[in-house]
């Protein structure tokens, strides 16, 4: 017998976005098993990419039919750049067919494209006040979650015409998305 137990992945890379897009790959056995073969599928970082199934079962009837795994990008609020996550496909050694027990794990590298950009947003670009002492206000909020405190300096370019009531705004990783 020249048939060797194994399985084939349709590709070894996938690309998804934090917006929740998906990419997929297929898995198929290389030879007909004598009994069921279960392949475990896992993501090394489910905060970046998830998989559609935790396992695939191949039988003597469906062993040559490719089964699809969808990889989905996970949104976060951190400007962490594009992230690579290893998706591992491994034989579950408790599968019935012992010929597959020694088959090596295979991996797919899933790249999650970051959609976050460091910055802040003002609720208004113009504040209008009168010389009689009226007030106007605007809010500031960060666009992404910071890894440490962010301090923004607030100042008036001409304090003879208008002043501000706060010289600084401090945002933390817990209140970054609360307007100040």
Secondary structure as UniProt FT lines:
FT   STRAND          7..9
FT   STRAND          13..17
FT   TURN            18..20
FT   STRAND          22..29
FT   STRAND          37..43
FT   TURN            46..48
FT   STRAND          49..51
FT   STRAND          55..58
FT   TURN            60..64
FT   STRAND          67..73
FT   STRAND          83..91
FT   TURN            93..94
FT   HELIX           98..100
FT   TURN            101..102
FT   STRAND          106..113
FT   STRAND          120..122
FT   TURN            131..132
FT   STRAND          140..142
FT   STRAND          150..153
FT   TURN            159..161
FT   STRAND          168..171
FT   TURN            173..177
//
